[in-house]
Amino acid sequence: QVQLVESGGGLVQPGGSLRLSCAASGFSLANYAIGWFRKAPGKELEAVSCISSGGGGANYYHPVQGRFSISRDVAKNAVYLQMNSLKPEDTAVYSCARSSRVENCLFIPEYAYNTWGQGTQVTVSS
């Protein structure tokens, strides 16, 4: 069964850090582009970061550049999102998704991600 499961969310104070995990089963993450997205109440789904398939590079979207870092562990079949210097506006449900597209993941549209995890809540508040 093809599945993505996120974990690692929680409540953190502004300036704090969290590491989210996206664990895959039923397929190899190395063969897919993996994206992290977030959805805050009242806002549209927003792309956060992505890593291209086949050892491709990582990309970050403007609001998180310099603060978030994405990585992939092929042996553990997981992708991680290290989030530092968290701000209240980072509060959202974070989800990972996979795409079979092979181009730079920065150019993969949201609709091309066809398998999604259930999401994990991140709350940044004092």
Secondary structure, DSSP 8 states (H G I E B T S, - for coil): --EEEEE--EEE-TT--EEEEEEEESS-GGGSEEEEEEE-TTS--EEEEEE-STT--EEE-GGGTTTEEEEEETTTTEEEEEE-S--GGG-EEEEEEEE---S-GGG--GGG--EE---EEEEE--
